[in-house]
Amino acid sequence: MPIPWRDAMSHALYGPDGFFVAGGGPADHFRTSVHASPAFATALLRLLDQVDSTLGHPPRLDVVDVGAGRGELLHSLLRLVAAAPAVGVAVGVSGEPTHSGRSGLIPAWVGSPETPTSTASVRRSPDGPSSGTVRRSLAERVRFTAVEYAHRPENLPEEINWTAEIPDEINGLLIATEWLDNVPLDVAVHTPEGWRYVLVDPDSGVETVGELANAADVDWLNTWWPSPASPSSASGDPDLGLTRSDATSRDESGFGAARPAQGSSLTARSRPGCPETPHSDYQRAEIGRSRDEAWANAVRQISRGLAVAVDYGHLREGRPVDGTLTGYRGGRQVPPVPDGSSDVTAHVAMDSVASAGAAVARCAYSLISQAEALRALGADGGRPPLSLAGTDPAGYVRALAAASAVAELTDPAGLGGHLWLHQPVGIGLPPAVAR
């Protein structure tokens, strides 16, 4: 029986046997920046350090990962934070301790968690009630929380809290990496009568056109997803619907494999890899109002700090005519059949989401590409100087491998195509974000 896409996605992704609830987790099916390289976590550690400094090094520094998968990002951050205070050891862009021959990809700054500094200079805090106050280390103050509907993984370190809901009174950093693209949403088509919902059969993926969109969704569409300049010239009954090929007919469905991620059999969920939507007579739109509400609610839980959303997205001036809805399973891009066996995802209207968050925070936001964001945090993907090969061959090889990993993260045709939305709450934008 056909149902609205939002209901179908909710059950397929987050029901009792849903894609994100059962099984081994997203890493078994597609590749994200978190899985691609430790350099991603290292850059976020840099951002966390700036947020910590902006907040005045509070006694408790929260790090909340929304849509945490199986906790991979927080696990990486936990390791980096634990390693940071070691005297004489710096954490390089690859996420590996380095003793000499730094790659230069993420230059250290004084007071950063990866800068070798004397114990006295790190722990003596000018922010305390007196000059003699000793600041607790980052590892002692940070509190990690993973937000995910799946059960807590057995091997997750006890230092990471696990919850199904975003906690309130967050003081620190909230991260949402490829979360919003999996927030269920409705799909609509623009017909001569106006915007109508698209319905889908959860078992086959076959679509039909349903009733007219409600006032709230039409208002969102009029604001954020402009309708065609003129009504569709197609004739016939719109209730005859849109038909999407069955998932088993891959060669005839119009869905092609996504561009393979470097060094992995899994595919990155990239814009160039998204297939063309099978032709229909009506302009198609993905109603992002549910994503706006989800992001606004996340921002609302922050007392002071920074919320960061990292996702594939688009802006009002360049909305995709046929939408971006697609699926992923077992390392391949597949038709979006909402039966729970595969991921169902659609790119995010990032400007609409940003506006919703800013309205809650009452602070200006920053929206830049992943490549810009990582470079601002020191990860530029540049090759190490050839002279290093003569003075430190092993260090040169490590730096070259690190540069390759960062290059994947900043490739605009792949993971570098992500947009980073920074929303401060009660603070100014950290230095790397404000550039």
NUKOLZA-932404 format. One record per residue (C-alpha): residue number from 1; residue in one letter; y, x, z. Coordinates in steps of 0.05 Angstrom, whole numbers, always signed. Layout:
BEGIN
+-----+---+--------+--------+--------+
!   k ! r !     yy !     xx !     zz !
+-----+---+--------+--------+--------+
! NUM ! A !      Y !      X !      Z !
...
+-----+---+--------+--------+--------+
This chain:
BEGIN
+-----+---+--------+--------+--------+
!   k ! r !     yy !     xx !     zz !
+-----+---+--------+--------+--------+
!   1 ! M !     +0 !     +0 !     +0 !
!   2 ! P !    +68 !    +31 !    -20 !
!   3 ! I !   +115 !    +47 !    +37 !
!   4 ! P !   +183 !    +82 !    +42 !
!   5 ! W !   +181 !   +158 !    +34 !
!   6 ! R !   +210 !   +168 !   +104 !
!   7 ! D !   +152 !   +131 !   +136 !
!   8 ! A !   +101 !   +166 !    +92 !
!   9 ! M !   +128 !   +235 !   +109 !
!  10 ! S !   +131 !   +220 !   +184 !
!  11 ! H !    +58 !   +202 !   +186 !
!  12 ! A !    +35 !   +255 !   +138 !
!  13 ! L !    +71 !   +312 !   +173 !
!  14 ! Y !    +74 !   +291 !   +246 !
!  15 ! G !    +21 !   +238 !   +257 !
!  16 ! P !    -41 !   +253 !   +301 !
!  17 ! D !    -75 !   +289 !   +243 !
!  18 ! G !    -10 !   +309 !   +208 !
!  19 ! F !     +1 !   +372 !   +169 !
!  20 ! F !    +44 !   +405 !   +223 !
!  21 ! V !     +3 !   +380 !   +281 !
!  22 ! A !    -69 !   +396 !   +261 !
!  23 ! G !    -99 !   +459 !   +231 !
!  24 ! G !    -76 !   +530 !   +234 !
!  25 ! G !     -3 !   +518 !   +221 !
!  26 ! P !    +47 !   +529 !   +164 !
!  27 ! A !    +30 !   +603 !   +155 !
!  28 ! D !    -37 !   +583 !   +125 !
!  29 ! H !     -2 !   +547 !    +68 !
!  30 ! F !    +65 !   +578 !    +51 !
!  31 ! R !   +107 !   +639 !    +65 !
!  32 ! T !   +174 !   +638 !   +101 !
!  33 ! S !   +223 !   +692 !   +120 !
!  34 ! V !   +190 !   +694 !   +189 !
!  35 ! H !   +123 !   +712 !   +157 !
!  36 ! A !   +151 !   +757 !   +103 !
!  37 ! S !   +179 !   +814 !   +146 !
!  38 ! P !   +195 !   +835 !   +217 !
!  39 ! A !   +264 !   +852 !   +190 !
!  40 ! F !   +281 !   +778 !   +196 !
!  41 ! A !   +268 !   +777 !   +271 !
!  42 ! T !   +305 !   +843 !   +278 !
!  43 ! A !   +367 !   +814 !   +245 !
!  44 ! L !   +363 !   +753 !   +290 !
!  45 ! L !   +359 !   +799 !   +350 !
!  46 ! R !   +425 !   +829 !   +327 !
!  47 ! L !   +454 !   +759 !   +323 !
!  48 ! L !   +426 !   +743 !   +392 !
!  49 ! D !   +459 !   +805 !   +420 !
!  50 ! Q !   +526 !   +782 !   +392 !
!  51 ! V !   +518 !   +713 !   +420 !
!  52 ! D !   +500 !   +743 !   +488 !
!  53 ! S !   +563 !   +786 !   +486 !
!  54 ! T !   +606 !   +726 !   +465 !
!  55 ! L !   +578 !   +686 !   +523 !
!  56 ! G !   +593 !   +743 !   +572 !
!  57 ! H !   +520 !   +762 !   +584 !
!  58 ! P !   +501 !   +700 !   +624 !
!  59 ! P !   +446 !   +702 !   +678 !
!  60 ! R !   +403 !   +658 !   +632 !
!  61 ! L !   +405 !   +666 !   +556 !
!  62 ! D !   +366 !   +612 !   +519 !
!  63 ! V !   +332 !   +623 !   +452 !
!  64 ! V !   +305 !   +557 !   +424 !
!  65 ! D !   +264 !   +556 !   +359 !
!  66 ! V !   +261 !   +485 !   +330 !
!  67 ! G !   +202 !   +474 !   +283 !
!  68 ! A !   +169 !   +536 !   +312 !
!  69 ! G !   +104 !   +533 !   +272 !
!  70 ! R !    +56 !   +571 !   +317 !
!  71 ! G !   +110 !   +611 !   +352 !
!  72 ! E !   +110 !   +670 !   +305 !
!  73 ! L !   +186 !   +682 !   +306 !
!  74 ! L !   +192 !   +678 !   +382 !
!  75 ! H !   +132 !   +723 !   +390 !
!  76 ! S !   +166 !   +775 !   +346 !
!  77 ! L !   +232 !   +768 !   +384 !
!  78 ! L !   +195 !   +775 !   +450 !
!  79 ! R !   +164 !   +841 !   +427 !
!  80 ! L !   +231 !   +867 !   +403 !
!  81 ! V !   +267 !   +848 !   +467 !
!  82 ! A !   +212 !   +879 !   +509 !
!  83 ! A !   +216 !   +944 !   +469 !
!  84 ! A !   +292 !   +948 !   +465 !
!  85 ! P !   +306 !   +978 !   +535 !
!  86 ! A !   +259 !  +1037 !   +523 !
!  87 ! V !   +300 !  +1102 !   +530 !
!  88 ! G !   +304 !  +1142 !   +466 !
!  89 ! V !   +272 !  +1089 !   +423 !
!  90 ! A !   +309 !  +1048 !   +371 !
!  91 ! V !   +283 !   +987 !   +336 !
!  92 ! G !   +291 !   +995 !   +261 !
!  93 ! V !   +298 !   +943 !   +207 !
!  94 ! S !   +223 !   +942 !   +197 !
!  95 ! G !   +213 !   +921 !   +269 !
!  96 ! E !   +178 !   +986 !   +284 !
!  97 ! P !   +203 !  +1036 !   +336 !
!  98 ! T !   +237 !  +1095 !   +302 !
!  99 ! H !   +253 !  +1162 !   +333 !
! 100 ! S !   +288 !  +1198 !   +275 !
! 101 ! G !   +308 !  +1188 !   +203 !
! 102 ! R !   +337 !  +1118 !   +212 !
! 103 ! S !   +336 !  +1079 !   +147 !
! 104 ! G !   +409 !  +1060 !   +156 !
! 105 ! L !   +392 !   +989 !   +135 !
! 106 ! I !   +413 !   +962 !   +203 !
! 107 ! P !   +461 !  +1012 !   +235 !
! 108 ! A !   +462 !  +1010 !   +311 !
! 109 ! W !   +525 !   +996 !   +351 !
! 110 ! V !   +539 !  +1015 !   +423 !
! 111 ! G !   +512 !   +964 !   +471 !
! 112 ! S !   +465 !   +931 !   +422 !
! 113 ! P !   +394 !   +919 !   +447 !
! 114 ! E !   +366 !   +972 !   +401 !
! 115 ! T !   +417 !  +1027 !   +416 !
! 116 ! P !   +391 !  +1084 !   +461 !
! 117 ! T !   +441 !  +1083 !   +517 !
! 118 ! S !   +439 !  +1109 !   +588 !
! 119 ! T !   +414 !  +1061 !   +640 !
! 120 ! A !   +480 !  +1064 !   +677 !
! 121 ! S !   +523 !  +1046 !   +617 !
! 122 ! V !   +478 !   +988 !   +596 !
! 123 ! R !   +468 !   +956 !   +664 !
! 124 ! R !   +537 !   +967 !   +694 !
! 125 ! S !   +574 !   +903 !   +674 !
! 126 ! P !   +649 !   +893 !   +672 !
! 127 ! D !   +636 !   +818 !   +668 !
! 128 ! G !   +613 !   +812 !   +740 !
! 129 ! P !   +655 !   +795 !   +801 !
! 130 ! S !   +666 !   +870 !   +814 !
! 131 ! S !   +660 !   +935 !   +777 !
! 132 ! G !   +598 !   +951 !   +817 !
! 133 ! T !   +559 !   +890 !   +791 !
! 134 ! V !   +494 !   +909 !   +756 !
! 135 ! R !   +478 !   +868 !   +695 !
! 136 ! R !   +406 !   +847 !   +687 !
! 137 ! S !   +373 !   +870 !   +622 !
! 138 ! L !   +366 !   +823 !   +563 !
! 139 ! A !   +291 !   +820 !   +574 !
! 140 ! E !   +303 !   +795 !   +645 !
! 141 ! R !   +353 !   +742 !   +625 !
! 142 ! V !   +326 !   +713 !   +560 !
! 143 ! R !   +286 !   +647 !   +561 !
! 144 ! F !   +245 !   +631 !   +498 !
! 145 ! T !   +228 !   +559 !   +481 !
! 146 ! A !   +188 !   +536 !   +420 !
! 147 ! V !   +197 !   +464 !   +397 !
! 148 ! E !   +137 !   +437 !   +358 !
! 149 ! Y !    +92 !   +376 !   +358 !
! 150 ! A !    +28 !   +416 !   +352 !
! 151 ! H !    -10 !   +436 !   +414 !
! 152 ! R !     +9 !   +502 !   +446 !
! 153 ! P !    -29 !   +560 !   +412 !
! 154 ! E !    -80 !   +593 !   +458 !
! 155 ! N !    -55 !   +664 !   +444 !
! 156 ! L !    +19 !   +649 !   +455 !
! 157 ! P !    +50 !   +694 !   +509 !
! 158 ! E !    +65 !   +658 !   +574 !
! 159 ! E !   +138 !   +680 !   +569 !
! 160 ! I !   +148 !   +629 !   +513 !
! 161 ! N !   +156 !   +557 !   +535 !
! 162 ! W !   +126 !   +503 !   +490 !
! 163 ! T !   +154 !   +433 !   +483 !
! 164 ! A !   +155 !   +375 !   +434 !
! 165 ! E !   +229 !   +359 !   +445 !
! 166 ! I !   +292 !   +400 !   +441 !
! 167 ! P !   +314 !   +417 !   +512 !
! 168 ! D !   +384 !   +400 !   +536 !
! 169 ! E !   +438 !   +445 !   +566 !
! 170 ! I !   +421 !   +503 !   +520 !
! 171 ! N !   +462 !   +565 !   +535 !
! 172 ! G !   +450 !   +614 !   +479 !
! 173 ! L !   +419 !   +611 !   +409 !
! 174 ! L !   +384 !   +553 !   +375 !
! 175 ! I !   +346 !   +572 !   +311 !
! 176 ! A !   +319 !   +523 !   +259 !
! 177 ! T !   +283 !   +561 !   +204 !
! 178 ! E !   +258 !   +514 !   +149 !
! 179 ! W !   +258 !   +455 !   +197 !
! 180 ! L !   +308 !   +408 !   +165 !
! 181 ! D !   +271 !   +408 !    +99 !
! 182 ! N !   +212 !   +375 !   +135 !
! 183 ! V !   +253 !   +323 !   +171 !
! 184 ! P !   +228 !   +258 !   +138 !
! 185 ! L !   +277 !   +224 !    +92 !
! 186 ! D !   +282 !   +165 !    +45 !
! 187 ! V !   +285 !   +173 !    -31 !
! 188 ! A !   +326 !   +127 !    -76 !
! 189 ! V !   +339 !   +116 !   -150 !
! 190 ! H !   +403 !    +91 !   -181 !
! 191 ! T !   +389 !    +28 !   -222 !
! 192 ! P !   +436 !    -21 !   -257 !
! 193 ! E !   +434 !    -62 !   -193 !
! 194 ! G !   +452 !     -2 !   -150 !
! 195 ! W !   +412 !    +46 !   -106 !
! 196 ! R !   +341 !    +24 !    -91 !
! 197 ! Y !   +289 !    +57 !    -46 !
! 198 ! V !   +230 !    +92 !    -77 !
! 199 ! L !   +163 !    +71 !    -46 !
! 200 ! V !   +100 !   +114 !    -47 !
! 201 ! D !    +26 !   +102 !    -39 !
! 202 ! P !     +6 !   +153 !    +15 !
! 203 ! D !    -64 !   +163 !    -14 !
! 204 ! S !    -47 !   +174 !    -87 !
! 205 ! G !    +27 !   +193 !    -87 !
! 206 ! V !    +42 !   +139 !   -139 !
! 207 ! E !   +113 !   +113 !   -133 !
! 208 ! T !   +145 !    +45 !   -145 !
! 209 ! V !   +217 !    +21 !   -138 !
! 210 ! G !   +231 !    -21 !    -76 !
! 211 ! E !   +288 !    -61 !    -48 !
! 212 ! L !   +362 !    -44 !    -49 !
! 213 ! A !   +384 !    +10 !     -1 !
! 214 ! N !   +418 !    -13 !    +63 !
! 215 ! A !   +492 !     -5 !    +76 !
! 216 ! A !   +487 !    +59 !   +118 !
! 217 ! D !   +446 !    +95 !    +65 !
! 218 ! V !   +490 !    +71 !     +8 !
! 219 ! D !   +550 !    +96 !    +47 !
! 220 ! W !   +516 !   +164 !    +54 !
! 221 ! L !   +499 !   +166 !    -20 !
! 222 ! N !   +570 !   +147 !    -41 !
! 223 ! T !   +597 !   +203 !     +3 !
! 224 ! W !   +547 !   +259 !     -8 !
! 225 ! W !   +506 !   +244 !    -70 !
! 226 ! P !   +551 !   +218 !   -127 !
! 227 ! S !   +520 !   +166 !   -172 !
! 228 ! P !   +519 !   +173 !   -248 !
! 229 ! A !   +584 !   +163 !   -285 !
! 230 ! S !   +554 !   +103 !   -319 !
! 231 ! P !   +495 !    +58 !   -303 !
! 232 ! S !   +427 !    +74 !   -333 !
! 233 ! S !   +420 !    +48 !   -404 !
! 234 ! A !   +346 !    +37 !   -394 !
! 235 ! S !   +321 !    -33 !   -404 !
! 236 ! G !   +264 !    -68 !   -369 !
! 237 ! D !   +247 !    -90 !   -299 !
! 238 ! P !   +262 !    -35 !   -247 !
! 239 ! D !   +206 !    -61 !   -205 !
! 240 ! L !   +157 !    -33 !   -256 !
! 241 ! G !   +171 !    +30 !   -218 !
! 242 ! L !   +163 !   +105 !   -225 !
! 243 ! T !    +94 !   +134 !   -232 !
! 244 ! R !    +76 !   +203 !   -208 !
! 245 ! S !    +12 !   +235 !   -233 !
! 246 ! D !    -46 !   +241 !   -186 !
! 247 ! A !    -50 !   +307 !   -149 !
! 248 ! T !   -117 !   +323 !   -182 !
! 249 ! S !    -85 !   +323 !   -251 !
! 250 ! R !    -45 !   +386 !   -239 !
! 251 ! D !    -40 !   +406 !   -313 !
! 252 ! E !    -10 !   +339 !   -332 !
! 253 ! S !    +32 !   +326 !   -271 !
! 254 ! G !    +90 !   +371 !   -289 !
! 255 ! F !    +80 !   +411 !   -225 !
! 256 ! G !    +73 !   +486 !   -235 !
! 257 ! A !    +56 !   +541 !   -187 !
! 258 ! A !   +114 !   +570 !   -148 !
! 259 ! R !   +135 !   +642 !   -157 !
! 260 ! P !    +86 !   +685 !   -117 !
! 261 ! A !   +117 !   +718 !    -56 !
! 262 ! Q !   +114 !   +793 !    -58 !
! 263 ! G !    +54 !   +822 !    -24 !
! 264 ! S !    +22 !   +755 !     -8 !
! 265 ! S !    -23 !   +705 !    -40 !
! 266 ! L !    +19 !   +650 !     -9 !
! 267 ! T !    +80 !   +621 !    -44 !
! 268 ! A !   +150 !   +621 !    -17 !
! 269 ! R !   +182 !   +553 !    -18 !
! 270 ! S !   +236 !   +574 !    -67 !
! 271 ! R !   +284 !   +536 !   -110 !
! 272 ! P !   +262 !   +569 !   -176 !
! 273 ! G !   +189 !   +553 !   -160 !
! 274 ! C !   +203 !   +479 !   -150 !
! 275 ! P !   +173 !   +440 !   -208 !
! 276 ! E !   +210 !   +392 !   -251 !
! 277 ! T !   +203 !   +321 !   -227 !
! 278 ! P !   +164 !   +277 !   -276 !
! 279 ! H !   +214 !   +240 !   -320 !
! 280 ! S !   +241 !   +174 !   -297 !
! 281 ! D !   +294 !   +127 !   -326 !
! 282 ! Y !   +337 !   +130 !   -263 !
! 283 ! Q !   +376 !   +184 !   -226 !
! 284 ! R !   +338 !   +203 !   -163 !
! 285 ! A !   +368 !   +221 !    -96 !
! 286 ! E !   +341 !   +244 !    -29 !
! 287 ! I !   +379 !   +210 !    +27 !
! 288 ! G !   +397 !   +263 !    +77 !
! 289 ! R !   +423 !   +218 !   +132 !
! 290 ! S !   +361 !   +230 !   +176 !
! 291 ! R !   +372 !   +305 !   +170 !
! 292 ! D !   +445 !   +297 !   +190 !
! 293 ! E !   +424 !   +258 !   +252 !
! 294 ! A !   +370 !   +309 !   +270 !
! 295 ! W !   +418 !   +368 !   +264 !
! 296 ! A !   +473 !   +331 !   +303 !
! 297 ! N !   +423 !   +317 !   +359 !
! 298 ! A !   +403 !   +391 !   +361 !
! 299 ! V !   +475 !   +413 !   +365 !
! 300 ! R !   +488 !   +361 !   +419 !
! 301 ! Q !   +436 !   +396 !   +465 !
! 302 ! I !   +477 !   +460 !   +467 !
! 303 ! S !   +525 !   +470 !   +525 !
! 304 ! R !   +552 !   +536 !   +497 !
! 305 ! G !   +524 !   +580 !   +443 !
! 306 ! L !   +506 !   +580 !   +369 !
! 307 ! A !   +461 !   +536 !   +327 !
! 308 ! V !   +433 !   +567 !   +263 !
! 309 ! A !   +397 !   +528 !   +209 !
! 310 ! V !   +362 !   +568 !   +154 !
! 311 ! D !   +337 !   +528 !    +95 !
! 312 ! Y !   +336 !   +518 !    +20 !
! 313 ! G !   +392 !   +470 !     +4 !
! 314 ! H !   +446 !   +446 !    -44 !
! 315 ! L !   +518 !   +424 !    -42 !
! 316 ! R !   +552 !   +360 !    -67 !
! 317 ! E !   +577 !   +393 !   -131 !
! 318 ! G !   +507 !   +413 !   -151 !
! 319 ! R !   +458 !   +360 !   -127 !
! 320 ! P !   +392 !   +362 !   -167 !
! 321 ! V !   +389 !   +303 !   -214 !
! 322 ! D !   +315 !   +292 !   -203 !
! 323 ! G !   +310 !   +313 !   -131 !
! 324 ! T !   +269 !   +369 !   -101 !
! 325 ! L !   +211 !   +334 !    -67 !
! 326 ! T !   +147 !   +375 !    -72 !
! 327 ! G !    +84 !   +396 !    -35 !
! 328 ! Y !    +49 !   +460 !    -12 !
! 329 ! R !    -23 !   +471 !     +6 !
! 330 ! G !    -67 !   +533 !    +12 !
! 331 ! G !    -15 !   +579 !    -17 !
! 332 ! R !     +0 !   +536 !    -78 !
! 333 ! Q !    +53 !   +487 !    -98 !
! 334 ! V !    +23 !   +417 !   -108 !
! 335 ! P !    +49 !   +347 !   -121 !
! 336 ! P !    +78 !   +314 !    -59 !
! 337 ! V !    +22 !   +267 !    -39 !
! 338 ! P !    +36 !   +245 !    +34 !
! 339 ! D !    -36 !   +240 !    +56 !
! 340 ! G !    -31 !   +294 !   +110 !
! 341 ! S !    -68 !   +347 !    +71 !
! 342 ! S !     -7 !   +385 !    +48 !
! 343 ! D !    +65 !   +400 !    +66 !
! 344 ! V !   +116 !   +352 !    +38 !
! 345 ! T !   +186 !   +381 !    +34 !
! 346 ! A !   +254 !   +370 !     +1 !
! 347 ! H !   +315 !   +414 !     -1 !
! 348 ! V !   +372 !   +399 !    +47 !
! 349 ! A !   +442 !   +372 !    +32 !
! 350 ! M !   +471 !   +429 !    +73 !
! 351 ! D !   +544 !   +407 !    +69 !
! 352 ! S !   +527 !   +338 !    +96 !
! 353 ! V !   +486 !   +368 !   +152 !
! 354 ! A !   +542 !   +418 !   +168 !
! 355 ! S !   +593 !   +362 !   +172 !
! 356 ! A !   +549 !   +322 !   +220 !
! 357 ! G !   +540 !   +382 !   +266 !
! 358 ! A !   +614 !   +401 !   +265 !
! 359 ! A !   +632 !   +330 !   +285 !
! 360 ! V !   +590 !   +338 !   +348 !
! 361 ! A !   +611 !   +409 !   +365 !
! 362 ! R !   +684 !   +400 !   +347 !
! 363 ! C !   +682 !   +471 !   +321 !
! 364 ! A !   +686 !   +499 !   +250 !
! 365 ! Y !   +620 !   +520 !   +218 !
! 366 ! S !   +600 !   +577 !   +172 !
! 367 ! L !   +555 !   +566 !   +111 !
! 368 ! I !   +532 !   +628 !    +72 !
! 369 ! S !   +471 !   +652 !    +35 !
! 370 ! Q !   +414 !   +688 !    +70 !
! 371 ! A !   +430 !   +751 !    +32 !
! 372 ! E !   +502 !   +750 !    +59 !
! 373 ! A !   +478 !   +733 !   +129 !
! 374 ! L !   +427 !   +789 !   +132 !
! 375 ! R !   +475 !   +840 !   +103 !
! 376 ! A !   +527 !   +821 !   +155 !
! 377 ! L !   +473 !   +836 !   +207 !
! 378 ! G !   +460 !   +904 !   +175 !
! 379 ! A !   +400 !   +888 !   +130 !
! 380 ! D !   +423 !   +905 !    +60 !
! 381 ! G !   +357 !   +926 !    +28 !
! 382 ! G !   +386 !   +992 !     +3 !
! 383 ! R !   +340 !  +1050 !    -11 !
! 384 ! P !   +342 !  +1107 !    +39 !
! 385 ! P !   +374 !  +1173 !    +16 !
! 386 ! L !   +327 !  +1217 !    -24 !
! 387 ! S !   +347 !  +1275 !    +20 !
! 388 ! L !   +309 !  +1243 !    +78 !
! 389 ! A !   +244 !  +1255 !    +41 !
! 390 ! G !   +254 !  +1330 !    +49 !
! 391 ! T !   +273 !  +1329 !   +122 !
! 392 ! D !   +229 !  +1272 !   +147 !
! 393 ! P !   +176 !  +1250 !    +96 !
! 394 ! A !   +143 !  +1201 !   +143 !
! 395 ! G !   +210 !  +1171 !   +162 !
! 396 ! Y !   +228 !  +1165 !    +88 !
! 397 ! V !   +164 !  +1126 !    +73 !
! 398 ! R !   +177 !  +1079 !   +131 !
! 399 ! A !   +249 !  +1068 !   +110 !
! 400 ! L !   +228 !  +1056 !    +38 !
! 401 ! A !   +177 !  +1004 !    +60 !
! 402 ! A !   +230 !   +972 !   +104 !
! 403 ! A !   +279 !   +969 !    +46 !
! 404 ! S !   +227 !   +934 !     +3 !
! 405 ! A !   +215 !   +882 !    +58 !
! 406 ! V !   +290 !   +868 !    +64 !
! 407 ! A !   +295 !   +863 !    -12 !
! 408 ! E !   +247 !   +805 !    -10 !
! 409 ! L !   +287 !   +771 !    +44 !
! 410 ! T !   +352 !   +778 !     +4 !
! 411 ! D !   +326 !   +763 !    -66 !
! 412 ! P !   +369 !   +704 !    -90 !
! 413 ! A !   +310 !   +680 !   -133 !
! 414 ! G !   +266 !   +673 !    -72 !
! 415 ! L !   +277 !   +675 !     +3 !
! 416 ! G !   +347 !   +701 !     -7 !
! 417 ! G !   +363 !   +633 !    -36 !
! 418 ! H !   +364 !   +604 !    +34 !
! 419 ! L !   +430 !   +580 !    +62 !
! 420 ! W !   +449 !   +598 !   +133 !
! 421 ! L !   +489 !   +546 !   +171 !
! 422 ! H !   +522 !   +573 !   +234 !
! 423 ! Q !   +550 !   +521 !   +283 !
! 424 ! P !   +584 !   +549 !   +346 !
! 425 ! V !   +591 !   +505 !   +407 !
! 426 ! G !   +643 !   +523 !   +459 !
! 427 ! I !   +651 !   +593 !   +431 !
! 428 ! G !   +680 !   +628 !   +371 !
! 429 ! L !   +637 !   +651 !   +313 !
! 430 ! P !   +602 !   +717 !   +330 !
! 431 ! P !   +631 !   +778 !   +292 !
! 432 ! A !   +576 !   +783 !   +240 !
! 433 ! V !   +583 !   +709 !   +224 !
! 434 ! A !   +658 !   +708 !   +222 !
! 435 ! R !   +663 !   +761 !   +168 !
+-----+---+--------+--------+--------+
